[in-house]
Amino acid sequence: MQTVDHKDILTRFKNGDLGREQAAALLTGAHPDSAARHAPLTTAVAPPRAAVSQPPPARALTTAPAGGGPPLPADGYAITALHGRFPDADGLDAFWHTAVLGGRDAGRRTSGSPAGAGAGAGAGAGDFDAVFFGLTPQDAALMDPQERLLLEVLWQTLETAGCTGARLDTLTAADGEPRAVGVYVAHDPLGRAAVAQAPAGDALAAAGAGVTLPARLSTLLDLRGPGHCVGGGGAAFLVALHQALSALRAGECGAALVGAVGLQPGPARRHPQGAEGGQGVGAVLLRPLAAALAAGDTVHAVVRATAVAHPGRRAREAAADRLARRALAAAGVTAAGVGLRETETTVAATTGDTGAATGLAALVRAVLQLRHGTLLPAPGDSSAAPWARPHDQSGRELPRRATVAVRPTAGSPAAHVLLEEPPRRGPEPIASGPAGPAAASGELVLLSAPTPEHLAATARLLADRVLPADAVEHGTQDGRRLLAALARELRLGRAVRDCRLAVVARDTGELGAALRAFAEDQAGAGDQDRADDRAGAGGLDGAGDRAGAGGLDGAGGLDGAGDRAGAGDRAGADDQDGAGGQAGAGDQDRAEDRAGAGDRTGADDQDGADDRAGAGAGGARGSVRCADLRGAQGPGVLFGELPETRAYLAALWRGRRLDALARLWLAGVDVSAADTAGAAPVLALPTSALLRRPLREAGCPATDGPTPS
């Protein structure tokens, strides 16, 4: 009889009539009474704001995903970065502030919001920084506004995760391919721009233009993973996320970007009743949780299970309940173990109808509540409330959990996602810098951008948001550790561009002052210097010299640093690793000498004295040195793909030959990737400055000044 009962229990569990925990309890005899044995699986999810205090005991996560397929890892998938812009909220801090207030004081924006522009995804949808992404104004004007917005937020999400530089190469597929990041996007129907690009107004081609979005975005960002496009419907973002997880499970990519954009007709403002007119754009970056924790990534939330399906002819509520059962069963969680439910209804009061970004807005709300341990005001409530962490029957603390669900609409599927707060870890100290005499030499901070304007604006952002004068006690151990972490993050987490600066600083105060002085000098360089920069003739001549730099001349060659760096580099390599250093010093140093010889004639007299007097990056410690390499020809002074080059640069970092590294950086060498030894937590930094300009029509670029953000 016992055997028959076990078969019956297993059959009912397979059919979805029993939850995993219920089935396990029955099989182990924890509930011997008949009533409990045949109790049906509840499908009701705890209402919003209902924090669970006594859920059933926690169990190991399932190894079978909802709907079958390859097994899910026991620890789920980490959301390592998220970025977004919504009505009345240009950024997630502003979004949270607006949501906490329940819609009051909705006009507040985060610092750095475009001056004079309404906050939100749709504000300035015709403004775009084409130069930053290597596009001409004409090409940018032909892009659909939704594509431009997606390009911006995907890049900013990668930067938030510290994955636009050397770290991006560590995101590999199962076959070892670097930069294997999948791109999955959801969007509303593309508009006028897509139709204009279609041959002879071909309506069918225009309708299918969105299908190529992931490919175009992957090309612009040089990402080598799979991708897919989901068009329209409130659940579109959650469907795209479901597909991205499938690719991660299959090993097709090492990480996945999932983005969404919804541009509904009308102004970008909230509508309390969820009427049309809401707008939103944003993205998340997903990685297997184990890999994210090992890499030191920030984990905002963990995706435990997803479920997606079309309802067919069934009622919408029945389809939503079915997906709730599937997602909860896949994660081994009962409805009582979920303390928050976010839906299209809970989102409407904050964002309005955001179209394809509805699921994104709901997920962002859930993640922020998990992060802050605070439940947002429910409809009709006046204030947020603390979210108590639940406990099991024995008093053991359990993680907070939330579901994000969007019901199906005509022609679109329903989707259900189960989220959990990240594993609790002890405090992770900021990676410490050098100790003893090495600390006196300071830290080499490297920064780059596509143009001198971008470089100055990004330097200003870092100085204002990371290094405010009253934020860190300069010269203290904490200040030095922050400086070391900042220098490391800029080397490993940011893309290497043509306009570069280098500064050696001993503490955060010195670095902040140097970056502010550089930004101010650039702002006051004058119209002629800016015109020369755009023409590629003057580089950073005037501004670089005023910053105590000397810089490079307009031709992009060396400013006398070639021969001097050659000698210094050989000495540094010889001291550190003998044969290893010399292996990188042969052809490379000769190439460096040849590259430096041509430019020494006019540069040595100009800034040689400053170079000889300086102890840091080719100048006085704490002064910024810069270079504009946009006009440079050839591969530069070192060939970065050679293993000898990598060994050579690694030896310079180990020996803390900061002067030699700075000179090579300014000469066009990517010295950042060689300094990858040792794991350290990712440090959240402001994203690079975007200088958006209005885009008129193709062929007629606007001349309006840029709007930094």
WOLINVEN-V800989 format. One record per residue. N is the residue number from 1. RES is the residue in one small letter. BURIAL is I if it has 24 or more other ideal C-beta (glycine too) atoms within 12 Angstrom, else O. Layout:
n->N res->RES burial->BURIAL
n->N res->RES burial->BURIAL
//
This chain:
n->1 res->m burial->O
n->2 res->q burial->O
n->3 res->t burial->O
n->4 res->v burial->O
n->5 res->d burial->O
n->6 res->h burial->O
n->7 res->k burial->O
n->8 res->d burial->O
n->9 res->i burial->I
n->10 res->l burial->O
n->11 res->t burial->O
n->12 res->r burial->I
n->13 res->f burial->I
n->14 res->k burial->O
n->15 res->n burial->O
n->16 res->g burial->I
n->17 res->d burial->O
n->18 res->l burial->I
n->19 res->g burial->I
n->20 res->r burial->I
n->21 res->e burial->I
n->22 res->q burial->I
n->23 res->a burial->I
n->24 res->a burial->I
n->25 res->a burial->I
n->26 res->l burial->I
n->27 res->l burial->I
n->28 res->t burial->O
n->29 res->g burial->O
n->30 res->a burial->O
n->31 res->h burial->O
n->32 res->p burial->O
n->33 res->d burial->O
n->34 res->s burial->O
n->35 res->a burial->O
n->36 res->a burial->O
n->37 res->r burial->O
n->38 res->h burial->O
n->39 res->a burial->O
n->40 res->p burial->O
n->41 res->l burial->I
n->42 res->t burial->O
n->43 res->t burial->I
n->44 res->a burial->O
n->45 res->v burial->I
n->46 res->a burial->I
n->47 res->p burial->O
n->48 res->p burial->I
n->49 res->r burial->I
n->50 res->a burial->I
n->51 res->a burial->I
n->52 res->v burial->I
n->53 res->s burial->O
n->54 res->q burial->O
n->55 res->p burial->I
n->56 res->p burial->I
n->57 res->p burial->I
n->58 res->a burial->I
n->59 res->r burial->I
n->60 res->a burial->O
n->61 res->l burial->I
n->62 res->t burial->I
n->63 res->t burial->O
n->64 res->a burial->O
n->65 res->p burial->I
n->66 res->a burial->I
n->67 res->g burial->I
n->68 res->g burial->O
n->69 res->g burial->O
n->70 res->p burial->O
n->71 res->p burial->O
n->72 res->l burial->I
n->73 res->p burial->I
n->74 res->a burial->O
n->75 res->d burial->I
n->76 res->g burial->I
n->77 res->y burial->I
n->78 res->a burial->I
n->79 res->i burial->I
n->80 res->t burial->I
n->81 res->a burial->I
n->82 res->l burial->I
n->83 res->h burial->I
n->84 res->g burial->I
n->85 res->r burial->I
n->86 res->f burial->I
n->87 res->p burial->I
n->88 res->d burial->I
n->89 res->a burial->I
n->90 res->d burial->I
n->91 res->g burial->I
n->92 res->l burial->I
n->93 res->d burial->I
n->94 res->a burial->I
n->95 res->f burial->I
n->96 res->w burial->I
n->97 res->h burial->I
n->98 res->t burial->I
n->99 res->a burial->I
n->100 res->v burial->I
n->101 res->l burial->I
n->102 res->g burial->I
n->103 res->g burial->I
n->104 res->r burial->O
n->105 res->d burial->O
n->106 res->a burial->I
n->107 res->g burial->O
n->108 res->r burial->O
n->109 res->r burial->I
n->110 res->t burial->O
n->111 res->s burial->O
n->112 res->g burial->I
n->113 res->s burial->I
n->114 res->p burial->I
n->115 res->a burial->O
n->116 res->g burial->O
n->117 res->a burial->I
n->118 res->g burial->I
n->119 res->a burial->I
n->120 res->g burial->I
n->121 res->a burial->I
n->122 res->g burial->I
n->123 res->a burial->I
n->124 res->g burial->I
n->125 res->a burial->I
n->126 res->g burial->I
n->127 res->d burial->I
n->128 res->f burial->I
n->129 res->d burial->I
n->130 res->a burial->I
n->131 res->v burial->I
n->132 res->f burial->I
n->133 res->f burial->I
n->134 res->g burial->O
n->135 res->l burial->I
n->136 res->t burial->O
n->137 res->p burial->I
n->138 res->q burial->O
n->139 res->d burial->I
n->140 res->a burial->I
n->141 res->a burial->I
n->142 res->l burial->I
n->143 res->m burial->I
n->144 res->d burial->I
n->145 res->p burial->I
n->146 res->q burial->I
n->147 res->e burial->I
n->148 res->r burial->I
n->149 res->l burial->I
n->150 res->l burial->I
n->151 res->l burial->I
n->152 res->e burial->I
n->153 res->v burial->I
n->154 res->l burial->I
n->155 res->w burial->I
n->156 res->q burial->I
n->157 res->t burial->I
n->158 res->l burial->I
n->159 res->e burial->I
n->160 res->t burial->I
n->161 res->a burial->I
n->162 res->g burial->I
n->163 res->c burial->I
n->164 res->t burial->I
n->165 res->g burial->I
n->166 res->a burial->I
n->167 res->r burial->I
n->168 res->l burial->I
n->169 res->d burial->I
n->170 res->t burial->I
n->171 res->l burial->I
n->172 res->t burial->I
n->173 res->a burial->I
n->174 res->a burial->O
n->175 res->d burial->O
n->176 res->g burial->O
n->177 res->e burial->O
n->178 res->p burial->O
n->179 res->r burial->I
n->180 res->a burial->I
n->181 res->v burial->I
n->182 res->g burial->I
n->183 res->v burial->I
n->184 res->y burial->I
n->185 res->v burial->I
n->186 res->a burial->I
n->187 res->h burial->I
n->188 res->d burial->I
n->189 res->p burial->I
n->190 res->l burial->I
n->191 res->g burial->I
n->192 res->r burial->O
n->193 res->a burial->I
n->194 res->a burial->I
n->195 res->v burial->O
n->196 res->a burial->O
n->197 res->q burial->I
n->198 res->a burial->O
n->199 res->p burial->O
n->200 res->a burial->O
n->201 res->g burial->O
n->202 res->d burial->O
n->203 res->a burial->O
n->204 res->l burial->O
n->205 res->a burial->O
n->206 res->a burial->I
n->207 res->a burial->O
n->208 res->g burial->O
n->209 res->a burial->I
n->210 res->g burial->I
n->211 res->v burial->O
n->212 res->t burial->I
n->213 res->l burial->I
n->214 res->p burial->I
n->215 res->a burial->O
n->216 res->r burial->I
n->217 res->l burial->I
n->218 res->s burial->I
n->219 res->t burial->O
n->220 res->l burial->I
n->221 res->l burial->I
n->222 res->d burial->O
n->223 res->l burial->I
n->224 res->r burial->I
n->225 res->g burial->I
n->226 res->p burial->I
n->227 res->g burial->I
n->228 res->h burial->I
n->229 res->c burial->I
n->230 res->v burial->I
n->231 res->g burial->I
n->232 res->g burial->I
n->233 res->g burial->I
n->234 res->g burial->I
n->235 res->a burial->I
n->236 res->a burial->I
n->237 res->f burial->I
n->238 res->l burial->I
n->239 res->v burial->I
n->240 res->a burial->I
n->241 res->l burial->I
n->242 res->h burial->I
n->243 res->q burial->I
n->244 res->a burial->I
n->245 res->l burial->I
n->246 res->s burial->I
n->247 res->a burial->I
n->248 res->l burial->I
n->249 res->r burial->I
n->250 res->a burial->I
n->251 res->g burial->I
n->252 res->e burial->I
n->253 res->c burial->I
n->254 res->g burial->I
n->255 res->a burial->I
n->256 res->a burial->I
n->257 res->l burial->I
n->258 res->v burial->I
n->259 res->g burial->I
n->260 res->a burial->I
n->261 res->v burial->I
n->262 res->g burial->I
n->263 res->l burial->I
n->264 res->q burial->I
n->265 res->p burial->O
n->266 res->g burial->O
n->267 res->p burial->O
n->268 res->a burial->I
n->269 res->r burial->I
n->270 res->r burial->I
n->271 res->h burial->I
n->272 res->p burial->O
n->273 res->q burial->O
n->274 res->g burial->I
n->275 res->a burial->O
n->276 res->e burial->O
n->277 res->g burial->I
n->278 res->g burial->I
n->279 res->q burial->I
n->280 res->g burial->I
n->281 res->v burial->I
n->282 res->g burial->I
n->283 res->a burial->I
n->284 res->v burial->I
n->285 res->l burial->I
n->286 res->l burial->I
n->287 res->r burial->I
n->288 res->p burial->I
n->289 res->l burial->I
n->290 res->a burial->O
n->291 res->a burial->I
n->292 res->a burial->I
n->293 res->l burial->I
n->294 res->a burial->O
n->295 res->a burial->I
n->296 res->g burial->I
n->297 res->d burial->I
n->298 res->t burial->I
n->299 res->v burial->I
n->300 res->h burial->I
n->301 res->a burial->I
n->302 res->v burial->I
n->303 res->v burial->I
n->304 res->r burial->I
n->305 res->a burial->I
n->306 res->t burial->I
n->307 res->a burial->I
n->308 res->v burial->I
n->309 res->a burial->I
n->310 res->h burial->O
n->311 res->p burial->I
n->312 res->g burial->O
n->313 res->r burial->O
n->314 res->r burial->O
n->315 res->a burial->O
n->316 res->r burial->I
n->317 res->e burial->O
n->318 res->a burial->O
n->319 res->a burial->I
n->320 res->a burial->I
n->321 res->d burial->I
n->322 res->r burial->I
n->323 res->l burial->I
n->324 res->a burial->I
n->325 res->r burial->I
n->326 res->r burial->I
n->327 res->a burial->I
n->328 res->l burial->I
n->329 res->a burial->I
n->330 res->a burial->I
n->331 res->a burial->I
n->332 res->g burial->I
n->333 res->v burial->I
n->334 res->t burial->I
n->335 res->a burial->I
n->336 res->a burial->I
n->337 res->g burial->I
n->338 res->v burial->I
n->339 res->g burial->I
n->340 res->l burial->I
n->341 res->r burial->I
n->342 res->e burial->I
n->343 res->t burial->I
n->344 res->e burial->I
n->345 res->t burial->I
n->346 res->t burial->I
n->347 res->v burial->I
n->348 res->a burial->I
n->349 res->a burial->I
n->350 res->t burial->I
n->351 res->t burial->I
n->352 res->g burial->I
n->353 res->d burial->I
n->354 res->t burial->I
n->355 res->g burial->I
n->356 res->a burial->I
n->357 res->a burial->I
n->358 res->t burial->I
n->359 res->g burial->I
n->360 res->l burial->I
n->361 res->a burial->I
n->362 res->a burial->I
n->363 res->l burial->I
n->364 res->v burial->I
n->365 res->r burial->I
n->366 res->a burial->I
n->367 res->v burial->I
n->368 res->l burial->I
n->369 res->q burial->I
n->370 res->l burial->I
n->371 res->r burial->I
n->372 res->h burial->I
n->373 res->g burial->O
n->374 res->t burial->I
n->375 res->l burial->I
n->376 res->l burial->I
n->377 res->p burial->I
n->378 res->a burial->I
n->379 res->p burial->O
n->380 res->g burial->O
n->381 res->d burial->O
n->382 res->s burial->O
n->383 res->s burial->O
n->384 res->a burial->I
n->385 res->a burial->O
n->386 res->p burial->O
n->387 res->w burial->I
n->388 res->a burial->O
n->389 res->r burial->O
n->390 res->p burial->I
n->391 res->h burial->O
n->392 res->d burial->O
n->393 res->q burial->O
n->394 res->s burial->O
n->395 res->g burial->O
n->396 res->r burial->O
n->397 res->e burial->O
n->398 res->l burial->I
n->399 res->p burial->I
n->400 res->r burial->I
n->401 res->r burial->I
n->402 res->a burial->I
n->403 res->t burial->I
n->404 res->v burial->I
n->405 res->a burial->I
n->406 res->v burial->I
n->407 res->r burial->I
n->408 res->p burial->I
n->409 res->t burial->I
n->410 res->a burial->O
n->411 res->g burial->O
n->412 res->s burial->I
n->413 res->p burial->I
n->414 res->a burial->I
n->415 res->a burial->I
n->416 res->h burial->I
n->417 res->v burial->I
n->418 res->l burial->I
n->419 res->l burial->I
n->420 res->e burial->I
n->421 res->e burial->I
n->422 res->p burial->I
n->423 res->p burial->O
n->424 res->r burial->O
n->425 res->r burial->O
n->426 res->g burial->O
n->427 res->p burial->O
n->428 res->e burial->O
n->429 res->p burial->O
n->430 res->i burial->I
n->431 res->a burial->I
n->432 res->s burial->I
n->433 res->g burial->I
n->434 res->p burial->I
n->435 res->a burial->O
n->436 res->g burial->O
n->437 res->p burial->O
n->438 res->a burial->O
n->439 res->a burial->O
n->440 res->a burial->O
n->441 res->s burial->I
n->442 res->g burial->I
n->443 res->e burial->I
n->444 res->l burial->I
n->445 res->v burial->I
n->446 res->l burial->I
n->447 res->l burial->I
n->448 res->s burial->I
n->449 res->a burial->I
n->450 res->p burial->I
n->451 res->t burial->I
n->452 res->p burial->I
n->453 res->e burial->I
n->454 res->h burial->I
n->455 res->l burial->I
n->456 res->a burial->I
n->457 res->a burial->I
n->458 res->t burial->I
n->459 res->a burial->I
n->460 res->r burial->I
n->461 res->l burial->I
n->462 res->l burial->I
n->463 res->a burial->I
n->464 res->d burial->O
n->465 res->r burial->I
n->466 res->v burial->I
n->467 res->l burial->I
n->468 res->p burial->O
n->469 res->a burial->O
n->470 res->d burial->O
n->471 res->a burial->O
n->472 res->v burial->I
n->473 res->e burial->O
n->474 res->h burial->I
n->475 res->g burial->O
n->476 res->t burial->O
n->477 res->q burial->O
n->478 res->d burial->O
n->479 res->g burial->I
n->480 res->r burial->I
n->481 res->r burial->I
n->482 res->l burial->I
n->483 res->l burial->I
n->484 res->a burial->I
n->485 res->a burial->I
n->486 res->l burial->I
n->487 res->a burial->I
n->488 res->r burial->I
n->489 res->e burial->I
n->490 res->l burial->I
n->491 res->r burial->I
n->492 res->l burial->I
n->493 res->g burial->I
n->494 res->r burial->I
n->495 res->a burial->I
n->496 res->v burial->I
n->497 res->r burial->I
n->498 res->d burial->I
n->499 res->c burial->I
n->500 res->r burial->I
n->501 res->l burial->I
n->502 res->a burial->I
n->503 res->v burial->I
n->504 res->v burial->I
n->505 res->a burial->I
n->506 res->r burial->I
n->507 res->d burial->I
n->508 res->t burial->I
n->509 res->g burial->I
n->510 res->e burial->I
n->511 res->l burial->I
n->512 res->g burial->I
n->513 res->a burial->I
n->514 res->a burial->I
n->515 res->l burial->I
n->516 res->r burial->I
n->517 res->a burial->I
n->518 res->f burial->I
n->519 res->a burial->I
n->520 res->e burial->O
n->521 res->d burial->I
n->522 res->q burial->I
n->523 res->a burial->I
n->524 res->g burial->O
n->525 res->a burial->I
n->526 res->g burial->O
n->527 res->d burial->O
n->528 res->q burial->O
n->529 res->d burial->I
n->530 res->r burial->I
n->531 res->a burial->O
n->532 res->d burial->I
n->533 res->d burial->I
n->534 res->r burial->I
n->535 res->a burial->O
n->536 res->g burial->I
n->537 res->a burial->O
n->538 res->g burial->I
n->539 res->g burial->I
n->540 res->l burial->I
n->541 res->d burial->I
n->542 res->g burial->I
n->543 res->a burial->I
n->544 res->g burial->I
n->545 res->d burial->I
n->546 res->r burial->I
n->547 res->a burial->I
n->548 res->g burial->I
n->549 res->a burial->I
n->550 res->g burial->I
n->551 res->g burial->I
n->552 res->l burial->I
n->553 res->d burial->I
n->554 res->g burial->I
n->555 res->a burial->I
n->556 res->g burial->I
n->557 res->g burial->I
n->558 res->l burial->I
n->559 res->d burial->I
n->560 res->g burial->I
n->561 res->a burial->I
n->562 res->g burial->I
n->563 res->d burial->I
n->564 res->r burial->I
n->565 res->a burial->I
n->566 res->g burial->I
n->567 res->a burial->O
n->568 res->g burial->I
n->569 res->d burial->I
n->570 res->r burial->I
n->571 res->a burial->O
n->572 res->g burial->I
n->573 res->a burial->I
n->574 res->d burial->I
n->575 res->d burial->O
n->576 res->q burial->I
n->577 res->d burial->I
n->578 res->g burial->O
n->579 res->a burial->O
n->580 res->g burial->I
n->581 res->g burial->I
n->582 res->q burial->I
n->583 res->a burial->I
n->584 res->g burial->I
n->585 res->a burial->I
n->586 res->g burial->O
n->587 res->d burial->O
n->588 res->q burial->I
n->589 res->d burial->I
n->590 res->r burial->O
n->591 res->a burial->I
n->592 res->e burial->I
n->593 res->d burial->I
n->594 res->r burial->O
n->595 res->a burial->I
n->596 res->g burial->I
n->597 res->a burial->O
n->598 res->g burial->I
n->599 res->d burial->I
n->600 res->r burial->I
n->601 res->t burial->O
n->602 res->g burial->O
n->603 res->a burial->I
n->604 res->d burial->I
n->605 res->d burial->O
n->606 res->q burial->O
n->607 res->d burial->I
n->608 res->g burial->O
n->609 res->a burial->O
n->610 res->d burial->I
n->611 res->d burial->I
n->612 res->r burial->O
n->613 res->a burial->O
n->614 res->g burial->I
n->615 res->a burial->O
n->616 res->g burial->I
n->617 res->a burial->I
n->618 res->g burial->I
n->619 res->g burial->I
n->620 res->a burial->I
n->621 res->r burial->I
n->622 res->g burial->I
n->623 res->s burial->I
n->624 res->v burial->I
n->625 res->r burial->I
n->626 res->c burial->I
n->627 res->a burial->I
n->628 res->d burial->I
n->629 res->l burial->I
n->630 res->r burial->I
n->631 res->g burial->I
n->632 res->a burial->I
n->633 res->q burial->O
n->634 res->g burial->O
n->635 res->p burial->O
n->636 res->g burial->I
n->637 res->v burial->I
n->638 res->l burial->I
n->639 res->f burial->I
n->640 res->g burial->I
n->641 res->e burial->O
n->642 res->l burial->O
n->643 res->p burial->O
n->644 res->e burial->I
n->645 res->t burial->I
n->646 res->r burial->I
n->647 res->a burial->I
n->648 res->y burial->I
n->649 res->l burial->I
n->650 res->a burial->I
n->651 res->a burial->I
n->652 res->l burial->I
n->653 res->w burial->I
n->654 res->r burial->I
n->655 res->g burial->I
n->656 res->r burial->I
n->657 res->r burial->I
n->658 res->l burial->I
n->659 res->d burial->I
n->660 res->a burial->I
n->661 res->l burial->I
n->662 res->a burial->I
n->663 res->r burial->I
n->664 res->l burial->I
n->665 res->w burial->I
n->666 res->l burial->I
n->667 res->a burial->I
n->668 res->g burial->I
n->669 res->v burial->I
n->670 res->d burial->I
n->671 res->v burial->I
n->672 res->s burial->I
n->673 res->a burial->I
n->674 res->a burial->I
n->675 res->d burial->I
n->676 res->t burial->I
n->677 res->a burial->O
n->678 res->g burial->O
n->679 res->a burial->O
n->680 res->a burial->I
n->681 res->p burial->I
n->682 res->v burial->I
n->683 res->l burial->I
n->684 res->a burial->I
n->685 res->l burial->I
n->686 res->p burial->I
n->687 res->t burial->I
n->688 res->s burial->I
n->689 res->a burial->I
n->690 res->l burial->I
n->691 res->l burial->I
n->692 res->r burial->I
n->693 res->r burial->I
n->694 res->p burial->I
n->695 res->l burial->I
n->696 res->r burial->O
n->697 res->e burial->O
n->698 res->a burial->O
n->699 res->g burial->O
n->700 res->c burial->O
n->701 res->p burial->O
n->702 res->a burial->O
n->703 res->t burial->O
n->704 res->d burial->O
n->705 res->g burial->O
n->706 res->p burial->I
n->707 res->t burial->I
n->708 res->p burial->I
n->709 res->s burial->I
//
